[in-house]
Amino acid sequence: MKKTYQQFMKKIGSLLVTSMLITISGCGNEAPENKPGQASIDLGDLLKQVGIVQSQSRVNGWVDNSTNEGVDPIKTLIVAPLTHSNNLVNGVPQVYDPDAPVTDEISDNIKNDIGNTMDYISFIDLTNAEIKAQDYIEFPVPARANTSWQVVAIASKAVLKSLDDIGDNAPPEKKESVVYYGFSKKAFNSAQDLASQFEAVSIQLKRACLSDPVPKGCATYNGKKKPVVSNGVEIHSVTVTHSTGEYVTTFSTPLVVRNAPDSGQITKEDATTQLQSLVDEYKSTYGDTNIKKLTTKVTHMLNPAETTACKAGTYTSCEFQSYIYNY
């Protein structure tokens, strides 16, 4: 079975966008069509990463995770090929790093670059009861892309219908609604890369922990080497990369951050204090200017899509994520 959704896109800047077709294909466990010249993303995999599983109860088709301490309720997924025209270093286009945090500068670059492939953007309304976790998002390669490109996925806790909804002039409840970003690890040099083949693209979504407000489940450092922590995360280690090597601080018992902590858990304020003490120690040992990177390793056992063993506290059964800030 194949379902086709027609979306009308508004302008972004001075760009006038025409109507387009979004294809979501697959029913049950049916695989994507695997047509040459197409890229495909597993929608079910993206849904699990934002805490949505098919077994959850739905309100008018939507999974409401607003009472879950570990995940934000997601209403819209945006998936699109993204060029590298504006993500420049010394004038040279750069691939978006899947492990790097989305700073204000990168966010602006995304909004500018995504305009180059407007005809291929998918806005997926998760409040629609027809959306199923077994579906796939498919799109033809961006034939007009004149630079390298990769696939980006964005998850929002608001219903978004166009890029204007998260632009500078959007209302705060939409502009500040982006909770997750993710980039494909593989980048393509041109449209010709997929002209004669099919590509299944995988994306790991990361929380937009440097945004305001901070999403649930965050533990990272910002550009000033200050911790950013929210509820619903388990912090396992912090790694400092300095000018002559790296050092890993592993917590014998993970820092389990909760709003109303039980025994063995802590508040986000206490976690922030501990992470700040670590970076202060690193500065004293290695020198502030010699710190090149700070990495936090975390899990999210409150994610409804996590394994039963993970939810019960067996961390080896959890999906680990690393949040990195380069200085």
N, C-alpha and C positions, 0 to 999 in steps of 0.2 A: 504494500500500500504506500502511496506517496501523497503528501499533503503540500500544497503550494500556497504561501501567504504573500499577498501583495501589500507592500508598504509604500507610503509616500513620504519622501524625505524633504525636510525644510532646508533652508540655506544655512551654510556655516561660513561666517564672514560674508564675503561678497559672492560666494559660490552658490549657484542655483542648481539644485539637484532634482533630477527627474525621477519618476516612479521606477521601481525595481521589483524583481521577484526574489523571494527568499524560499529556498527549498529545504524542507525537513523531511527526510526519507527514512523508511524502515519501520517495521512493526514487529512486535515480539522480539525474537533474537535475530531478525533478518539483518544481514550485513549491508553496508552501503553499496551503491551500484558499481563502484570501481571503474568509472569511465575515464579514459585518458583525458588529460587536461583539466581534471577536477581535483580539488582537495576536500577532505572530509574530516570532521571532528565528531567524536563520540559525545553526544549530548548527555548521556547517562553518567559518564565519567565526570563531566563538569558539575552536574547536579549533586553528585555525591560529595564533591569537594566543598560545596557551599551548604552542605547539611541537609540535602533533600533526598529521600529514598521513597520508593513506590509504596512501601507499606505504611507510611505515615498518613494520618487522617488529613483530609483536605477541606478547605472552606471555599466553596465555589471554584474548586479546581486548584486552589493555591495552598501550599504547605506553609503554615504560619509558625515560624520558629521564634517569635518575639519573646516568649517566656524562657527560651533556652539561653543559659548564661554563656555558652561557648560559641554560638553562631548568630549572626544577624539574619533576619528574615529577608530573603532575596525575591524580588519581583520581576527583574529584567536581566537577561543576559545579552550582551553585545559581542558578536564574533565577526571579525573582519580581517582581510589581508592588510598589512600595514607596511608602507614603504619607509625608507630611511632618508628621505630628502631633507628633513629638518633636524634629524639627530646627528649632528656634525661635531667632529673634533678636528680643529685646524682645517675646516672646509671639507673634510672627508666624511662621507656617510658612514655611520656606525650601526651595527646590529644592536637592537635592544637586548640588554642582558637580562635573562629570565631570573637571575639571582639578585639583581640590584633593586633597591627600593625605588618606588616611584616618587621622585621629588617633584616640586612645582615645575621645575624646568622640563623634566621628562614628560610630565602631564601635558604641558603646553605643546611639546614636540609631537606627542601622540595626536592631539586635537588637530594640529596642522597637517601631519602626515596622512592622517586617515582620510583627509579630503581628496587625496590622489586616487583612492579606490572606492569612492562613494557608492558606485553601482553594485558593490559586492558585500555591503554591510548587512548583517542579520540582526534585527532587533527581535528578541524572543520573549514574549510576554508569558511569564510563568504563572500568571493568574488564569491563563487559558486552560480549561479542563482537558483539552485535546492533546496537550504536550505530554509525551511519555518518555520515560527514562531510556527506552530502547531506541529512540530516534537518533538520527545522525543529521548534522548540519553539513550541507554540501554547497560548494560554489565553484564556478569555473575560475581558472587562474586569471589574475588581472592583466589582461592583454595590453593595457595602456600604461602599465607600470614601466617607467624608464630608469629605475634604480632597483637595488636589491630590496627584498621584502620578506616579512615573516607574518605569522598569524597572531593576532592579539585577541584576548577574551577579557571582558569587563563585566562585573556583576554589581548590580545596584539594588538597593532596598526600596526604590521608587519605581513606578511604571514610567518608562522612558519610551518615547516614540520617535525621537530624532536626536541628533547631536546637539541641537539647540538646547535640549533639556538639561545638558550638563555644561553648557557654555557659560561665559562670563556674565551674561545677562539673564541667566535662568534663575528661578526662585530658589532660595536656600535649600528647601526640602528636596529639590532635585539635584542642584549643583553639588551639594555636599553628600549625595547619596551613594557614591561609589565606594564599595566595600572591598572588592577583590580586583586585582589585575593579574594577567598571566600572558606570557609570550612563548611561542614555540621555540624550542632550542635550535631547531634547524631553520636556517635562512636560505632563501632562494635568490640566485644572482639575477635572474630575469624571468620574464614570462615564459621563455623557451624551456626553462628547467622542467616544467610539467606539461609541455605541449604534447608529448607522446606517452605520458605515463600518469598513473593515479598515485596520490599521496595521502596516506592516513596520518593526520597531524595530532600529536598529543601535547597537552598544555597543563602545566601545574600552576594552579591559581595561588597567589599569595595575598594575604591581607594588606590593604593599603594603610599600613600602620603609621605613616607620617601625615595622614590626612586629619582633618578636624571636622567632626568629632572622630576620635580613634575607634576603629571597629573592635568588636569583641575578639578575644583570643590573641592579643598582640603582646610581644615581648621583643624589643629591639632597641637600638640606639639611634639617635638622630645626628644631624650634622654637627652638633655642638658636643657630641659624646655624652649626651644625657639620655638616661633610659626612658623608653616609652612603653608602659605596661598597662594592660587592661585585664579585666576578669575573664576567666574561662580558658586559661592556658596553663601548661605545665612546662617549666623551664628546666632543661637537663644540663646544659653547659653553656659556657661563654668562652670563645676563643679570641685572643688578641693576636693579630699579625703585626709584627714590628719590623724595624729596619734590618734586623739580623736573624729573624726566625719567627716562631709563633709559640704560644703557650696556651694550653687548654685548662680551664677550671671546670671540673665536673662535679656537680652536686651529688653527694652520696645518696641523698633523697631528693628527688626533683622538687622544685618550688612549685607547689600546686596553688594557683592563684584563684581565689573565689571571693565573691561579694560578702558572703556570710560564712567564713571559714570554719570547718570542723577541725577536729584534732588532726594534726599533720598538714594542715593547709594554712595559707597566709593571705593577707589582703594585698591588693595591688600597691598600696603605699609601702608596705613592708618589703615587697619584692623590688620596688623601685629603689628603696634604700640599700638593699643588698647589691643590686646591680651597679648602683652608683659607687658603693664602697669598692667593688672590684675594679672599676675603671680608674678610680683614684689611686688604687694600688698599682695598676698598670702604668699610670702616668709617673708615679714616683719611681718605679723600677726601670722603665724604658725611656722615659721622657715623653712629654705630650706630643711633640712634633714627630717623634719616631713611631707613633702608632699609625699604622697604615690601614687597618681593617678591624672591625669588631663584628663577631658572628655569634648569634644566639641560636641554640638548637632546641626546638620545642615540639610538643605534641598537643593534640586537641581531643582528649578523650570524651568530651561532652558532645562532640559532633555526632548527630543521630546516625550518620552513615558509617561510623567507625565499627570495627569488629566487636563482637561480644566480649572477647578476651581483653581488648583494649579498654572498653568501658568498665571492666571489672578491675582494672589496674595493672594488667600485664603489658607493660610499656613496649616490650619487644614485638607485640602484635599491633602496635599503633603505627600510623604514618608519621614519620619525622619530617619536619621542615626546618630549614635554616634561613635566618633573616640576617642579611649582611649589609653593613654600611662601610664603603671605602672612603678613606680620607686622603 
